[in-house]
Structures are given as structure tokens and as C-alpha cells.
Amino acid sequence: MFSRIKSSILVTNPMGETMKIPRLTLLTLGVADLQAATHFYEAVLDALPNRSYEGVTFFELPGTWLALYPLEKLAEDISPDVPTAGRGFSGMTLAHNVRSRDEVLAIVNRARSAGARVVKEPQETFWGGFSGYFADLDGYFWEIAWGPMFAVTESGEMRFKGDA
């Protein structure tokens, strides 16, 4: 018999009902060059990677970890029928929300220095925030954003300002 891994938290909604909320615990990016991607993310995230396991790199970030794994091996792990060529825009972006406009500028500049292609320079947004986009070494799009409605806790978790 299988038991479920408890990867959710319990919260109480405004009506007093307890709800189980699943958590995203790990995001894995398939990368063309593991060493280059590791150095890139070490520079951009300003975080030390965990290279304890051969063939994969982990960044132990607050809430959700980032893993880097060779693209071909990741596709093979999913299914031998998953193609890795002809990727284009997947309809998904990754985002890192920060505490200030200055932090947006600093991170986008760090990404640029590490080899990212800045696809949208940081600027005011239609939703009242400030953000920019870059593509990493493998073409994944990252948004670095600050928004007046968000608070980033000391531990790095994002909250709506009313909930912080």
C-alpha cells in the first residue's frame, strides 16, 4: 500500500473552513550544458548550488527549490517519445518577485553579466509594478518583478500586502 507524501499545508479560509493547499516544492529545468547553467544560476541567484548528486544541480531556495538537469536525460526520464528539438515559446514564464525597483534592476543586470539575453528591459508595467524579462542560457524566460501589492517576507516568501 502506498502512502501520500505530505506536501501541502493547511489553511483556514475566511468562512472558517480548513483547506489543504498543495505546494510546488521543486522546479526542474532541462539544460543543454549543466556546468554552464550551474554557473549562470549561481551568478544570477547569488546562491551556492548543491552539487552533492552527480548529474544534477540543486539550488535550495525558500519554498521551492530549483533543479538543473540535462535536457536529454529529463526528456528520457519522462518518456522516450518526448522530443527535445523545436522548442520555441512554451507559454510559461518563471518569475522572481523582489522587494524594490532597484532590486529588479540589479538582478537583470546580474543576469546580463552572466550571459542572459535581456528581452525586455525593466520598466513600469500596466498593472502598476516594475519588471523586466530575460532568457537564460537555455531560452527559459524569467520575469524579475516588483509590485506594490506584494510583500516579500524575510524568508523570501511572497505574500499579498494585506496578508504579510
Secondary structure, DSSP 8 states (H G I E B T S, - for coil): -------EEEEE-TTS-EEEEE---EEEEEES-HHHHHHHHHHHHT---B--STT-EEE--SSSEEEEEEHHHHHHHH-TT---S-----S--EEEE-S-HHHHHHHHHHHHHTT-EEEEEEEE-TTS-EEEEEE-TT--EEEEEE-TTEEE-TTS-EEEGGG-
